[in-house]
Amino acid sequence: MPVSTPVHEMEPLPEPLLLVTADAALAAEILPLLGDAHLPCYWAKDRHELLRHALEAEEPLILLFDERVQDVSHAELTAEVHFKKRLPTLWTILLRKGDQARPALDGVQDSLLLPLSEQALTSRLHAARHALALMRQLDHQHRTARFHAEHDALTGLWNREALLRLLHTETDRAQRQGSPVALVLLDLDHFSQVNLDFGYEAADKILQELAGRFRRHLRSYDLVGRCGEDEFLFALPASSSEEAAHFTARLRQSIFGKPFFIGRDELTISASVGIAHSVGRSPMVVLREAERALASAKAGGRNRQQLYSTLEQNQPLKAVSGLRVVRSSTTRH
């Protein structure tokens, strides 16, 4: 006959335990048992304490839920905690009186008959622990897969498809609020020469460092994605074309005004930029305008930025100081 593991020999659970009951006698029975096993368990006597503990938890909760609790149902608890906290799950072990079969409750994973036995409690906690570990693993795999599906593998920035979906959402928000959204399309000048002179590995490192510089200089609500080998798209909420132009000029000067280093070689890179904006128009239409502005900046000699709104006047903004990709013999100190 297999020997069950005594509760006092169990390893500490990473998931917090929460006993939900108004029955002080039941709490006096369960809490010492868990305490002897070094399994901290919080006791919630009513709805207020239950929600406070649930919402403060940083990990999925294992609930020991007394079915006789009157002021909150398990379904209400699950819905409220998931809405406010977005916890991966609540693992609920329902504590029941008597041995009569009852309909299963939504969201209840297991049940125990009262009075509790040490063996039953041990086995249920082991099962909950293993199930939650599997759920965390699956949740991590799902989040990882989603991240890779939405982000550029090299730079970690949004990829084109994900960024366009976000742009549609941002455009809807801008239309409701009557605020502008500016799109900035940035293309690195002659970046293919870096591949030829230094190799693809060195070029990849430059792109990764460039993505890091972008992140450090953007506002928390700005969006940036990699849309091609050396092309990046920025979405600047609450920004007109003129505001985006000033922002981009500062961005280019602070980012491209500093060299990149590959070993002992120093590279200075420049970029051409096209800028357009709208208040609620289709992001695809605005993106085409930014593409036309970018093409004009390239035709005008590169290393400059162009507003779509000034294309007819053919007045590209003054170029920010910078060189095309060059090799420097200067040794980095």
C-alpha positions in Angstrom: 0.0 0.0 0.0 1.5 3.4 -1.0 2.3 5.7 1.9 1.0 9.3 1.6 3.3 12.2 2.2 2.5 13.8 5.6 1.5 17.4 5.3 4.4 18.4 7.6 6.9 17.1 5.0 5.6 19.1 2.1 7.9 21.7 0.5 6.6 25.3 0.9 4.1 26.2 -1.8 5.0 29.2 -4.1 1.3 30.0 -4.4 -0.3 31.8 -1.5 -3.1 29.9 0.3 -6.3 31.7 1.2 -8.9 30.1 3.5 -12.4 31.6 2.8 -14.8 30.9 5.6 -16.8 32.7 8.3 -16.6 29.6 10.5 -14.0 30.3 13.2 -14.0 26.7 14.3 -13.1 25.5 10.8 -10.3 28.1 10.6 -9.0 26.9 14.0 -8.9 23.4 12.6 -7.2 24.2 9.2 -4.8 27.0 10.0 -2.7 25.2 12.6 -2.5 22.2 10.3 -1.0 24.3 7.5 1.1 26.3 9.9 2.8 23.1 11.2 3.6 22.3 7.6 5.1 25.7 7.1 2.4 26.6 4.6 1.3 30.2 5.3 -2.4 30.6 4.8 -4.4 33.8 5.0 -7.9 33.8 6.4 -10.6 35.8 4.8 -13.8 36.0 6.9 -15.9 38.1 4.5 -16.1 39.5 1.0 -14.0 42.6 1.8 -11.0 40.5 3.2 -11.3 38.0 0.4 -11.1 40.6 -2.3 -8.3 42.4 -0.6 -6.1 39.3 -0.3 -7.0 38.2 -3.8 -6.1 41.5 -5.4 -2.9 41.9 -3.5 -1.6 38.5 -4.5 1.2 38.5 -7.1 0.9 34.8 -7.9 -2.1 32.6 -8.7 -4.1 31.8 -5.5 -5.0 28.5 -4.1 -8.4 29.0 -2.4 -9.8 26.8 0.3 -13.4 28.0 -0.2 -16.1 27.2 2.3 -19.3 26.6 0.3 -21.3 28.0 3.2 -19.9 31.5 2.7 -23.0 33.7 2.1 -21.9 37.2 1.1 -19.9 36.3 -2.0 -20.2 33.5 -4.6 -17.2 31.9 -6.1 -18.3 32.9 -9.6 -18.4 36.6 -8.6 -15.0 36.4 -6.9 -13.4 34.8 -10.0 -14.9 37.4 -12.3 -13.9 40.4 -10.2 -10.4 39.2 -9.5 -9.7 38.4 -13.2 -11.2 41.8 -14.3 -9.1 43.8 -11.8 -5.9 41.8 -11.5 -5.7 39.6 -14.6 -4.3 36.7 -12.6 -3.6 33.7 -14.7 -5.9 31.6 -12.5 -7.6 31.0 -9.2 -7.3 27.3 -8.1 -10.3 26.6 -5.9 -10.7 23.7 -3.5 -14.3 23.8 -2.3 -14.8 22.8 1.3 -18.1 20.8 1.6 -20.1 19.4 4.5 -21.6 16.0 4.1 -21.2 13.4 1.3 -24.2 14.1 -0.9 -23.4 14.8 -4.5 -23.9 18.4 -5.6 -23.7 20.1 -9.0 -20.2 21.3 -9.9 -19.6 25.1 -9.6 -18.0 27.1 -12.4 -14.3 27.7 -11.9 -14.0 25.1 -9.0 -11.2 22.7 -9.7 -11.5 20.4 -6.7 -13.4 19.7 -3.5 -12.8 18.3 0.0 -15.3 16.9 2.5 -15.4 18.3 6.0 -14.0 17.4 8.5 -10.7 17.4 6.7 -8.2 14.6 6.9 -4.5 15.3 6.7 -4.0 12.9 3.8 -6.8 14.4 1.8 -5.5 17.9 2.3 -2.0 16.8 1.3 -3.0 15.2 -1.9 -5.2 18.1 -3.0 -2.4 20.6 -2.3 0.0 18.5 -4.3 -2.4 18.3 -7.2 -3.1 22.1 -7.1 0.6 22.8 -7.0 1.4 20.6 -10.0 -1.6 22.0 -12.0 -0.6 25.6 -11.4 3.0 24.9 -12.3 1.7 23.5 -15.6 -0.6 26.5 -16.1 2.3 28.9 -15.5 4.4 27.0 -18.0 1.7 27.1 -20.6 1.0 30.8 -19.9 4.7 31.6 -20.3 4.8 29.6 -23.6 1.8 31.5 -24.8 3.2 34.9 -23.9 6.5 34.0 -25.5 4.9 32.8 -28.7 2.7 35.9 -28.8 5.8 38.1 -28.3 7.7 36.5 -31.2 4.6 36.8 -33.4 4.3 40.5 -32.7 8.0 41.6 -32.5 10.9 41.7 -34.7 13.3 38.9 -33.9 16.5 41.0 -34.2 15.6 44.2 -32.5 12.6 43.3 -30.2 10.6 46.2 -31.7 7.1 45.8 -33.0 7.0 44.1 -36.4 5.1 45.7 -39.3 1.9 43.6 -38.9 1.6 44.2 -35.2 2.4 47.9 -35.4 -0.3 48.4 -38.1 -2.9 46.7 -35.8 -1.9 49.1 -33.0 -2.1 52.0 -35.4 -5.7 51.2 -36.2 -6.5 51.1 -32.5 -4.7 54.4 -31.9 -6.4 56.0 -34.9 -9.8 55.1 -33.5 -8.9 56.6 -30.2 -7.6 59.8 -31.8 -10.8 60.1 -33.8 -12.9 59.8 -30.7 -10.8 62.4 -28.9 -10.2 64.7 -31.9 -6.4 64.5 -31.4 -3.8 64.0 -34.1 -1.5 61.1 -34.6 1.8 61.6 -36.5 3.6 58.8 -38.4 7.3 59.1 -38.9 9.0 56.8 -41.4 12.8 56.6 -41.0 15.2 54.9 -43.4 18.9 54.5 -42.7 21.0 56.0 -45.5 23.1 53.5 -47.5 22.9 51.0 -44.7 23.5 48.1 -47.2 27.1 49.4 -47.4 27.5 48.4 -43.7 26.7 44.8 -44.6 29.3 44.9 -47.4 32.1 46.6 -45.5 31.6 45.0 -42.0 29.4 42.0 -42.5 25.8 41.1 -41.5 26.7 40.3 -37.9 28.2 43.8 -37.4 25.2 45.4 -39.1 22.8 43.4 -36.9 24.6 44.7 -33.8 24.2 48.2 -35.0 20.4 47.7 -35.6 20.1 46.2 -32.1 21.9 49.2 -30.5 19.8 51.6 -32.6 16.6 50.0 -31.4 17.8 50.5 -27.8 18.5 54.1 -28.5 15.0 54.6 -29.9 13.4 53.1 -26.8 15.4 55.4 -24.5 14.3 58.5 -26.4 10.6 57.8 -27.0 7.8 58.7 -24.7 6.1 55.8 -22.9 3.0 56.0 -25.2 4.9 56.3 -28.5 5.1 53.3 -30.8 8.1 52.2 -32.9 8.5 49.1 -35.2 10.9 47.7 -37.7 9.2 47.6 -41.1 12.1 46.6 -43.3 15.8 45.8 -43.1 16.7 49.4 -42.4 13.3 51.1 -42.1 11.5 52.0 -39.0 8.0 53.4 -38.4 7.1 55.6 -35.4 3.6 56.5 -34.3 3.5 59.7 -32.1 0.0 60.2 -30.5 -1.2 63.7 -29.8 1.4 65.1 -32.2 0.9 67.2 -35.4 3.4 67.0 -38.3 5.2 70.1 -37.1 5.5 68.7 -33.5 6.7 65.4 -34.9 9.2 67.2 -37.0 10.7 69.0 -34.0 10.7 65.7 -32.0 12.3 63.8 -34.9 15.0 66.4 -35.4 16.0 66.1 -31.7 15.8 62.3 -32.0 18.0 62.2 -35.0 20.6 64.6 -33.5 20.8 62.7 -30.2 20.8 59.2 -31.8 22.7 59.7 -35.0 24.9 62.4 -33.7 26.7 59.7 -31.7 28.9 57.1 -33.5 28.4 53.4 -33.4 31.4 51.2 -32.7 32.3 47.9 -34.3 35.5 46.7 -32.6 38.0 49.6 -33.3 36.0 51.0 -36.1 33.7 54.0 -35.6 30.6 54.3 -37.8 28.5 57.4 -38.3 25.1 56.8 -39.8 22.5 59.2 -41.1 18.8 58.7 -41.9 16.1 60.1 -44.1 12.7 60.7 -42.7 9.1 61.2 -44.0 6.4 62.7 -41.7 2.6 62.8 -42.1 -0.3 63.1 -39.6 -4.0 62.8 -39.4 -7.0 63.1 -37.0 -8.8 59.8 -37.5 -8.0 59.1 -41.2 -7.0 55.6 -42.2 -3.4 54.8 -41.0 -2.8 53.2 -44.4 -3.5 56.5 -46.1 -1.3 58.4 -43.7 1.4 55.8 -44.1 1.4 56.2 -47.9 1.8 60.0 -47.3 4.8 59.3 -45.0 6.2 57.1 -47.7 5.9 59.9 -50.3 7.5 62.3 -47.9 10.4 59.9 -47.3 10.9 59.4 -51.0 11.1 63.2 -51.4 13.7 63.4 -48.6 15.8 60.7 -50.3 15.5 62.4 -53.7 16.6 65.7 -52.1 20.0 64.3 -51.1 19.1 62.1 -48.0 20.1 62.8 -44.4 17.0 65.1 -44.1 13.4 65.0 -43.0 10.4 65.9 -45.1 6.8 66.9 -44.1 4.2 65.5 -46.4 2.3 68.8 -45.9 5.1 70.8 -47.6 5.7 68.5 -50.5 4.0 70.8 -53.0 6.3 73.6 -51.9 9.2 71.2 -52.1 10.7 72.6 -48.9 12.5 69.7 -47.0 13.6 70.7 -43.5 17.2 71.5 -42.9 19.3 68.4 -42.7 20.7 67.4 -39.3 24.5 67.1 -39.3 25.6 63.5 -40.0 27.5 61.4 -42.5 26.7 58.4 -44.5 28.2 55.2 -43.2 32.0 55.7 -43.0 34.9 53.8 -41.7 37.1 55.6 -39.2 40.6 54.7 -38.2 40.1 56.3 -34.9 40.6 53.9 -32.0 37.9 53.8 -29.4 39.1 54.9 -26.0 
